[in-house]
Amino acid sequence: MADVRIEALDGDRYLVQIPDDDGPVTILVRASPAAIALLAPDGTPAARVVEAGVEYLVARQRADDLPPQLDTEDVAAAYEGFEGELRQRLHGDDTRPA
C-alpha cells in the first residue's frame, strides 16, 4: 500500500498513518510477539506484518471507518481467512506453520 507510514513505538505498538482524501488516518496497532510468530513464523519483521494487516483491512473498508486502536490478534479472530490472506500478502502463498 503506497505511502502508509508505520512507526514502531515502545514494545509491541505501532503508529500507522494511512493516506486518505480528508487527511491521514492515524491508528495505533498492537502486534504482540505471539501474534507475529503465528502470522509470520519465518521472521518477517513485525512492522511488515502490521502493514500487511492494515492493507487487508483497508481492502475491506475505508481507512476512516477503522477504529483508532487495533489489536492484530483481535483482527485475526474477527476475520475468517485473515491468517491465510496475510501470508499471501507477505509471501505470495498460503503456507501454514508446521
MMTF fields as JSON, N, C-alpha, C and O atoms, coordinates in Angstrom:
{
  "mmtfVersion": "1.0.0",
  "mmtfProducer": "UNKNOWN",
  "numBonds": 391,
  "numAtoms": 392,
  "numGroups": 98,
  "numChains": 1,
  "numModels": 1,
  "chainsPerModel": [1],
  "groupsPerChain": [98],
  "chainIdList": ["A"],
  "bondAtomList": [4, 2, 8, 6, 12, 10, 16, 14, 20, 18, 24, 22, 28, 26, 32, 30, 36, 34, 40, 38, 44, 42, 48, 46, 52, 50, 56, 54, 60, 58, 64, 62, 68, 66, 72, 70, 76, 74, 80, 78, 84, 82, 88, 86, 92, 90, 96, 94, 100, 98, 104, 102, 108, 106, 112, 110, 116, 114, 120, 118, 124, 122, 128, 126, 132, 130, 136, 134, 140, 138, 144, 142, 148, 146, 152, 150, 156, 154, 160, 158, 164, 162, 168, 166, 172, 170, 176, 174, 180, 178, 184, 182, 188, 186, 192, 190, 196, 194, 200, 198, 204, 202, 208, 206, 212, 210, 216, 214, 220, 218, 224, 222, 228, 226, 232, 230, 236, 234, 240, 238, 244, 242, 248, 246, 252, 250, 256, 254, 260, 258, 264, 262, 268, 266, 272, 270, 276, 274, 280, 278, 284, 282, 288, 286, 292, 290, 296, 294, 300, 298, 304, 302, 308, 306, 312, 310, 316, 314, 320, 318, 324, 322, 328, 326, 332, 330, 336, 334, 340, 338, 344, 342, 348, 346, 352, 350, 356, 354, 360, 358, 364, 362, 368, 366, 372, 370, 376, 374, 380, 378, 384, 382, 388, 386],
  "bondOrderList": [1, 1, 1, 1, 1, 1, 1, 1, 1, 1, 1, 1, 1, 1, 1, 1, 1, 1, 1, 1, 1, 1, 1, 1, 1, 1, 1, 1, 1, 1, 1, 1, 1, 1, 1, 1, 1, 1, 1, 1, 1, 1, 1, 1, 1, 1, 1, 1, 1, 1, 1, 1, 1, 1, 1, 1, 1, 1, 1, 1, 1, 1, 1, 1, 1, 1, 1, 1, 1, 1, 1, 1, 1, 1, 1, 1, 1, 1, 1, 1, 1, 1, 1, 1, 1, 1, 1, 1, 1, 1, 1, 1, 1, 1, 1, 1, 1],
  "groupList": [{"groupName": "MET", "atomNameList": ["N", "CA", "C", "O"], "elementList": ["N", "C", "C", "O"], "formalChargeList": [0, 0, 0, 0], "bondAtomList": [1, 0, 2, 1, 3, 2], "bondOrderList": [1, 1, 2], "singleLetterCode": "M", "chemCompType": "L-PEPTIDE LINKING"}, {"groupName": "ALA", "atomNameList": ["N", "CA", "C", "O"], "elementList": ["N", "C", "C", "O"], "formalChargeList": [0, 0, 0, 0], "bondAtomList": [1, 0, 2, 1, 3, 2], "bondOrderList": [1, 1, 2], "singleLetterCode": "A", "chemCompType": "L-PEPTIDE LINKING"}, {"groupName": "ASP", "atomNameList": ["N", "CA", "C", "O"], "elementList": ["N", "C", "C", "O"], "formalChargeList": [0, 0, 0, 0], "bondAtomList": [1, 0, 2, 1, 3, 2], "bondOrderList": [1, 1, 2], "singleLetterCode": "D", "chemCompType": "L-PEPTIDE LINKING"}, {"groupName": "VAL", "atomNameList": ["N", "CA", "C", "O"], "elementList": ["N", "C", "C", "O"], "formalChargeList": [0, 0, 0, 0], "bondAtomList": [1, 0, 2, 1, 3, 2], "bondOrderList": [1, 1, 2], "singleLetterCode": "V", "chemCompType": "L-PEPTIDE LINKING"}, {"groupName": "ARG", "atomNameList": ["N", "CA", "C", "O"], "elementList": ["N", "C", "C", "O"], "formalChargeList": [0, 0, 0, 0], "bondAtomList": [1, 0, 2, 1, 3, 2], "bondOrderList": [1, 1, 2], "singleLetterCode": "R", "chemCompType": "L-PEPTIDE LINKING"}, {"groupName": "ILE", "atomNameList": ["N", "CA", "C", "O"], "elementList": ["N", "C", "C", "O"], "formalChargeList": [0, 0, 0, 0], "bondAtomList": [1, 0, 2, 1, 3, 2], "bondOrderList": [1, 1, 2], "singleLetterCode": "I", "chemCompType": "L-PEPTIDE LINKING"}, {"groupName": "GLU", "atomNameList": ["N", "CA", "C", "O"], "elementList": ["N", "C", "C", "O"], "formalChargeList": [0, 0, 0, 0], "bondAtomList": [1, 0, 2, 1, 3, 2], "bondOrderList": [1, 1, 2], "singleLetterCode": "E", "chemCompType": "L-PEPTIDE LINKING"}, {"groupName": "LEU", "atomNameList": ["N", "CA", "C", "O"], "elementList": ["N", "C", "C", "O"], "formalChargeList": [0, 0, 0, 0], "bondAtomList": [1, 0, 2, 1, 3, 2], "bondOrderList": [1, 1, 2], "singleLetterCode": "L", "chemCompType": "L-PEPTIDE LINKING"}, {"groupName": "GLY", "atomNameList": ["N", "CA", "C", "O"], "elementList": ["N", "C", "C", "O"], "formalChargeList": [0, 0, 0, 0], "bondAtomList": [1, 0, 2, 1, 3, 2], "bondOrderList": [1, 1, 2], "singleLetterCode": "G", "chemCompType": "PEPTIDE LINKING"}, {"groupName": "TYR", "atomNameList": ["N", "CA", "C", "O"], "elementList": ["N", "C", "C", "O"], "formalChargeList": [0, 0, 0, 0], "bondAtomList": [1, 0, 2, 1, 3, 2], "bondOrderList": [1, 1, 2], "singleLetterCode": "Y", "chemCompType": "L-PEPTIDE LINKING"}, {"groupName": "GLN", "atomNameList": ["N", "CA", "C", "O"], "elementList": ["N", "C", "C", "O"], "formalChargeList": [0, 0, 0, 0], "bondAtomList": [1, 0, 2, 1, 3, 2], "bondOrderList": [1, 1, 2], "singleLetterCode": "Q", "chemCompType": "L-PEPTIDE LINKING"}, {"groupName": "PRO", "atomNameList": ["N", "CA", "C", "O"], "elementList": ["N", "C", "C", "O"], "formalChargeList": [0, 0, 0, 0], "bondAtomList": [1, 0, 2, 1, 3, 2], "bondOrderList": [1, 1, 2], "singleLetterCode": "P", "chemCompType": "L-PEPTIDE LINKING"}, {"groupName": "THR", "atomNameList": ["N", "CA", "C", "O"], "elementList": ["N", "C", "C", "O"], "formalChargeList": [0, 0, 0, 0], "bondAtomList": [1, 0, 2, 1, 3, 2], "bondOrderList": [1, 1, 2], "singleLetterCode": "T", "chemCompType": "L-PEPTIDE LINKING"}, {"groupName": "SER", "atomNameList": ["N", "CA", "C", "O"], "elementList": ["N", "C", "C", "O"], "formalChargeList": [0, 0, 0, 0], "bondAtomList": [1, 0, 2, 1, 3, 2], "bondOrderList": [1, 1, 2], "singleLetterCode": "S", "chemCompType": "L-PEPTIDE LINKING"}, {"groupName": "PHE", "atomNameList": ["N", "CA", "C", "O"], "elementList": ["N", "C", "C", "O"], "formalChargeList": [0, 0, 0, 0], "bondAtomList": [1, 0, 2, 1, 3, 2], "bondOrderList": [1, 1, 2], "singleLetterCode": "F", "chemCompType": "L-PEPTIDE LINKING"}, {"groupName": "HIS", "atomNameList": ["N", "CA", "C", "O"], "elementList": ["N", "C", "C", "O"], "formalChargeList": [0, 0, 0, 0], "bondAtomList": [1, 0, 2, 1, 3, 2], "bondOrderList": [1, 1, 2], "singleLetterCode": "H", "chemCompType": "L-PEPTIDE LINKING"}],
  "groupTypeList": [0, 1, 2, 3, 4, 5, 6, 1, 7, 2, 8, 2, 4, 9, 7, 3, 10, 5, 11, 2, 2, 2, 8, 11, 3, 12, 5, 7, 3, 4, 1, 13, 11, 1, 1, 5, 1, 7, 7, 1, 11, 2, 8, 12, 11, 1, 1, 4, 3, 3, 6, 1, 8, 3, 6, 9, 7, 3, 1, 4, 10, 4, 1, 2, 2, 7, 11, 11, 10, 7, 2, 12, 6, 2, 3, 1, 1, 1, 9, 6, 8, 14, 6, 8, 6, 7, 4, 10, 4, 7, 15, 8, 2, 2, 12, 4, 11, 1],
  "groupIdList": [1, 2, 3, 4, 5, 6, 7, 8, 9, 10, 11, 12, 13, 14, 15, 16, 17, 18, 19, 20, 21, 22, 23, 24, 25, 26, 27, 28, 29, 30, 31, 32, 33, 34, 35, 36, 37, 38, 39, 40, 41, 42, 43, 44, 45, 46, 47, 48, 49, 50, 51, 52, 53, 54, 55, 56, 57, 58, 59, 60, 61, 62, 63, 64, 65, 66, 67, 68, 69, 70, 71, 72, 73, 74, 75, 76, 77, 78, 79, 80, 81, 82, 83, 84, 85, 86, 87, 88, 89, 90, 91, 92, 93, 94, 95, 96, 97, 98],
  "secStructList": [7, 6, 6, 7, 3, 3, 3, 3, 7, 1, 6, 6, 3, 3, 3, 3, 3, 3, 7, 7, 6, 6, 1, 7, 3, 3, 3, 3, 3, 3, 7, 7, 2, 2, 2, 2, 2, 2, 2, 7, 6, 6, 7, 7, 7, 2, 2, 2, 2, 2, 2, 2, 2, 2, 2, 2, 2, 2, 6, 6, 1, 7, 4, 4, 4, 1, 7, 1, 3, 3, 3, 2, 2, 2, 2, 2, 2, 2, 1, 6, 6, 2, 2, 2, 2, 2, 2, 2, 2, 2, 2, 1, 1, 7, 7, 7, 7, 7],
  "xCoordList": [0.855, 0.0, 0.898, 1.747, 0.717, 1.588, 1.413, 0.298, 2.534, 2.563, 2.039, 1.866, 1.781, 1.42, 2.68, 3.731, 2.563, 3.72, 3.498, 2.422, 4.528, 4.465, 5.647, 6.798, 5.336, 6.373, 6.292, 5.254, 7.389, 7.441, 7.503, 8.336, 6.618, 6.622, 7.228, 7.879, 7.028, 7.566, 6.854, 5.652, 7.614, 7.045, 6.466, 7.153, 5.192, 4.547, 3.51, 2.544, 3.707, 2.75, 3.353, 4.548, 2.482, 2.891, 1.899, 0.687, 2.412, 1.588, 1.525, 2.551, 0.318, 0.12, -0.622, -1.646, -0.103, -0.774, -1.103, -0.228, -2.392, -2.894, -3.378, -4.204, -2.884, -3.367, -4.864, -5.37, -5.558, -6.989, -7.311, -6.552, -8.396, -8.78, -8.899, -8.576, -9.354, -9.554, -8.354, -8.468, -7.239, -6.045, -5.732, -6.577, -4.532, -4.131, -4.978, -5.378, -5.237, -5.924, -4.842, -3.98, -4.89, -3.884, -4.511, -5.573, -3.845, -4.323, -3.167, -2.039, -3.447, -2.479, -2.736, -3.822, -1.737, -1.885, -0.989, 0.195, -1.568, -0.796, -0.586, -1.53, 0.661, 1.018, 1.94, 3.152, 1.363, 2.141, 3.149, 2.945, 4.23, 5.194, 4.535, 4.926, 3.542, 2.849, 2.074, 2.075, 1.411, 0.666, 1.619, 1.345, 2.724, 3.707, 4.267, 4.423, 4.57, 5.105, 4.096, 4.479, 2.813, 1.775, 1.591, 1.5, 1.537, 1.242, 2.451, 2.303, 3.628, 4.85, 5.957, 6.91, 5.833, 6.822, 8.2, 9.151, 8.316, 9.589, 10.488, 11.574, 10.054, 10.889, 10.639, 11.439, 9.551, 9.196, 9.124, 8.556, 9.682, 9.639, 8.206, 7.303, 8.022, 6.693, 6.048, 4.843, 6.821, 6.254, 5.66, 4.641, 6.279, 5.741, 4.451, 3.532, 4.366, 3.143, 2.019, 0.887, 2.332, 1.341, 0.875, -0.322, 1.802, 1.452, 0.524, -0.475, 0.841, 0.004, -1.38, -2.38, -1.438, -2.73, -3.578, -4.789, -2.943, -3.659, -4.118, -5.238, -3.28, -3.673, -4.909, -5.832, -4.929, -6.067, -7.332, -8.371, -7.244, -8.422, -8.906, -10.106, -7.974, -8.345, -8.921, -9.666, -8.595, -9.201, -10.668, -11.413, -11.096, -12.456, -13.307, -14.536, -12.652, -13.398, -12.531, -11.309, -13.183, -12.462, -11.552, -11.891, -10.411, -9.458, -10.091, -9.843, -10.908, -11.502, -12.645, -13.183, -13.023, -14.006, -13.347, -14.036, -12.03, -11.323, -11.285, -11.26, -11.28, -11.18, -9.79, -8.837, -9.673, -8.382, -7.331, -6.138, -7.772, -6.84, -7.252, -8.434, -6.257, -6.495, -5.495, -4.375, -5.906, -5.017, -4.993, -6.044, -3.811, -3.674, -4.36, -4.956, -4.288, -4.938, -6.451, -7.102, -7.023, -8.47, -8.892, -9.932, -8.085, -8.383, -8.366, -9.256, -7.359, -7.262, -8.471, -8.958, -8.957, -10.122, -11.417, -12.34, -11.494, -12.733, -12.935, -14.072, -11.855, -11.952, -11.509, -10.33, -12.451, -12.116, -11.249, -11.583, -10.173, -9.287, -8.188, -7.354, -8.181, -7.177, -5.762, -4.905, -5.52, -4.163, -3.657, -2.534, -4.473, -4.058, -3.822, -2.83, -4.728, -4.545, -3.349, -2.645, -3.124, -1.967, -0.677, 0.243, -0.619, 0.565, 0.735, 1.855, -0.389, -0.305, 0.251, 1.087, -0.197, 0.303, 1.796, 2.534, 2.228, 3.636, 4.531, 5.658, 4.034, 4.906, 4.37, 5.074, 3.157, 2.593, 2.151, 1.94, 2.006, 1.49, 0.657, 0.556, 0.078, -0.78, -0.229, -0.965, 1.037, 1.647, 1.282, 1.133, 1.147, 0.843, 2.051, 2.791, 2.259, 3.39, 3.216, 2.097, 4.311, 4.281, 3.952, 3.884],
  "yCoordList": [-1.168, 0.0, 1.227, 1.382, 2.071, 3.225, 4.246, 4.547, 4.768, 5.893, 5.618, 6.563, 4.363, 4.066, 4.209, 3.664, 4.941, 5.141, 4.345, 4.389, 3.618, 2.826, 3.206, 3.18, 3.556, 3.929, 2.981, 2.876, 2.296, 1.416, 2.273, 3.171, 1.983, 2.65, 1.687, 0.716, 1.938, 1.039, -0.311, -0.397, -1.339, -2.684, -3.176, -3.219, -3.549, -4.173, -3.258, -3.738, -1.953, -0.989, -0.255, 0.041, 0.027, 0.685, 1.788, 1.588, 2.937, 4.042, 3.981, 4.057, 3.843, 3.687, 4.909, 5.308, 5.495, 6.612, 6.183, 5.797, 6.263, 5.833, 7.071, 7.814, 7.314, 8.464, 8.345, 7.253, 9.46, 9.497, 10.846, 11.803, 10.925, 12.164, 13.35, 14.478, 13.105, 14.171, 14.348, 15.027, 13.77, 13.824, 12.445, 11.552, 12.254, 10.912, 10.401, 11.154, 9.102, 8.411, 7.772, 7.056, 8.032, 7.503, 6.417, 6.61, 5.287, 4.138, 3.6, 3.497, 3.265, 2.607, 1.103, 0.634, 0.353, -1.089, -1.805, -1.493, -2.769, -3.634, -4.965, -5.573, -5.4, -6.672, -7.407, -7.19, -8.267, -8.981, -9.911, -10.341, -10.223, -11.193, -12.531, -13.182, -12.945, -14.208, -14.122, -15.074, -12.996, -12.823, -12.793, -13.403, -12.092, -12.031, -13.418, -13.796, -14.174, -15.526, -16.442, -17.301, -16.263, -17.073, -16.682, -17.546, -15.385, -14.9, -14.928, -15.062, -14.804, -14.768, -15.541, -14.944, -16.871, -17.669, -17.676, -18.201, -17.102, -17.099, -15.932, -15.783, -15.1, -13.994, -12.692, -11.762, -12.607, -11.344, -10.255, -10.485, -9.082, -8.01, -7.655, -7.634, -7.383, -7.082, -5.905, -5.923, -4.895, -3.729, -4.132, -3.579, -5.077, -5.543, -6.324, -6.227, -7.098, -7.836, -6.843, -7.028, -5.798, -4.758, -4.1, -3.889, -3.778, -3.156, -4.057, -3.585, -5.344, -6.276, -6.395, -6.517, -6.36, -6.401, -5.176, -5.283, -4.018, -2.782, -2.831, -2.419, -3.323, -3.47, -4.352, -4.041, -5.444, -6.36, -5.623, -5.748, -4.859, -4.153, -3.07, -2.939, -2.301, -1.202, -1.737, -1.027, -2.955, -3.568, -3.893, -4.136, -3.9, -4.275, -3.106, -3.174, -2.051, -0.887, 0.36, 0.284, 1.486, 2.758, 2.945, 2.536, 3.554, 3.785, 4.598, 4.326, 5.594, 6.428, 5.738, 6.297, 4.535, 3.733, 2.769, 2.135, 2.655, 1.772, 2.409, 3.634, 1.585, 2.154, 2.764, 2.395, 3.684, 4.34, 3.411, 3.71, 2.289, 1.306, -0.081, -0.427, -0.867, -2.236, -3.165, -2.766, -4.397, -5.445, -6.523, -7.018, -6.886, -7.868, -9.183, -9.818, -9.598, -10.841, -10.736, -11.702, -9.573, -9.375, -9.408, -9.973, -8.805, -8.811, -10.246, -10.651, -11.014, -12.412, -13.214, -14.079, -12.935, -13.649, -13.215, -14.017, -11.969, -11.424, -11.755, -11.812, -11.972, -12.173, -13.568, -13.907, -14.373, -15.706, -15.552, -14.777, -16.261, -16.198, -15.147, -15.026, -14.385, -13.336, -13.897, -13.37, -14.962, -15.515, -15.938, -15.605, -16.666, -17.13, -15.986, -15.982, -15.008, -13.888, -13.03, -12.493, -12.904, -12.133, -12.803, -12.129, -14.111, -14.834, -14.658, -14.54, -14.643, -14.397, -13.014, -12.849, -12.025, -10.658, -10.578, -9.827, -11.35, -11.319, -12.127, -11.723, -13.27, -14.213, -14.762, -15.495, -14.426, -14.944, -16.389, -17.04, -16.907, -18.272, -18.344, -17.365, -19.471, -19.669, -20.797, -21.709, -20.743, -21.788, -21.586, -20.459, -22.654, -22.626, -23.156, -23.993, -22.673, -23.203, -24.679, -25.154, -25.401, -26.857, -27.169, -28.338],
  "zCoordList": [0.0, 0.0, 0.0, 0.878, -0.956, -1.129, -0.019, 0.407, 0.435, 1.363, 2.772, 3.541, 3.138, 4.522, 5.353, 5.015, 6.429, 7.309, 8.585, 9.183, 8.991, 10.209, 11.075, 10.641, 12.301, 13.262, 14.449, 15.101, 14.724, 15.889, 17.144, 17.26, 18.069, 19.364, 20.378, 19.994, 21.634, 22.657, 22.629, 22.376, 22.891, 22.992, 21.683, 20.662, 21.721, 20.571, 19.915, 19.322, 20.02, 19.473, 18.272, 18.23, 17.299, 16.065, 15.74, 15.817, 15.38, 14.943, 13.42, 12.745, 12.887, 11.451, 10.93, 11.485, 9.871, 9.201, 7.78, 7.004, 7.461, 6.159, 5.418, 5.949, 4.196, 3.435, 3.164, 2.908, 3.22, 2.96, 2.315, 2.472, 1.613, 0.927, 1.882, 1.51, 3.099, 4.081, 5.007, 6.028, 4.685, 5.528, 6.062, 6.0, 6.584, 7.029, 8.19, 9.077, 8.153, 9.239, 10.099, 9.591, 11.394, 12.315, 13.176, 13.769, 13.235, 14.009, 14.842, 14.359, 16.073, 16.939, 16.856, 17.196, 16.405, 16.224, 17.219, 17.347, 17.921, 18.815, 18.099, 17.595, 18.064, 17.438, 18.398, 18.399, 19.205, 20.215, 19.553, 18.418, 20.251, 19.703, 19.363, 18.393, 20.148, 19.863, 18.558, 17.778, 18.308, 17.057, 15.867, 14.834, 16.007, 14.916, 14.636, 13.475, 15.673, 15.496, 14.804, 14.009, 15.102, 14.468, 13.007, 12.135, 12.743, 11.403, 10.468, 9.254, 11.035, 10.217, 10.927, 11.428, 10.97, 11.694, 11.051, 11.629, 9.865, 9.146, 9.529, 8.969, 10.476, 10.902, 10.164, 10.271, 9.421, 8.765, 9.829, 10.897, 9.567, 10.566, 10.96, 10.123, 12.23, 12.763, 12.035, 11.785, 11.697, 11.002, 9.652, 9.238, 8.971, 7.68, 7.897, 7.084, 8.98, 9.304, 9.6, 9.151, 10.351, 10.652, 9.354, 9.162, 8.474, 7.197, 6.387, 5.844, 6.301, 5.547, 6.181, 5.474, 7.504, 8.187, 7.888, 7.694, 7.853, 7.518, 6.064, 5.76, 5.17, 3.761, 3.648, 2.894, 4.391, 4.406, 4.819, 4.17, 5.896, 6.408, 5.445, 5.204, 4.899, 4.009, 2.696, 2.02, 2.331, 1.152, 1.396, 0.446, 2.663, 3.023, 3.524, 3.514, 3.953, 4.431, 4.341, 4.21, 4.412, 4.311, 5.516, 6.627, 5.299, 6.392, 7.516, 8.691, 7.166, 8.208, 8.948, 9.904, 8.522, 9.254, 10.241, 11.039, 10.192, 11.125, 12.509, 12.628, 13.555, 14.907, 15.128, 14.441, 16.068, 16.309, 16.914, 16.87, 17.478, 18.034, 17.567, 17.557, 17.182, 16.739, 17.404, 17.722, 17.608, 18.086, 17.014, 16.605, 16.561, 15.486, 15.84, 14.97, 17.086, 17.498, 17.363, 16.966, 17.687, 17.553, 16.086, 15.747, 15.221, 13.787, 13.273, 12.525, 13.67, 13.242, 13.703, 12.974, 14.902, 15.433, 14.746, 14.605, 14.325, 13.769, 12.289, 11.82, 11.558, 10.106, 9.732, 9.839, 9.295, 8.811, 7.565, 6.669, 7.505, 6.358, 6.468, 5.571, 7.564, 7.735, 7.685, 6.976, 8.436, 8.506, 7.138, 6.761, 6.395, 5.077, 4.113, 3.384, 4.101, 3.178, 3.586, 2.731, 4.885, 5.336, 4.852, 4.39, 4.96, 4.474, 2.97, 2.473, 2.245, 0.8, 0.525, -0.363, 1.267, 1.085, 1.398, 0.759, 2.376, 2.773, 1.847, 1.56, 1.378, 0.69, -0.62, -1.314, -0.966, -2.201, -2.111, -3.135, -0.874, -0.718, 0.551, 1.291, 0.795, 1.957, 2.811, 3.187, 3.115, 3.929, 5.383, 5.855, 6.057, 7.488, 8.25, 7.732, 9.483, 10.24, 10.516, 10.71, 10.535, 10.768, 12.203, 12.581]
}
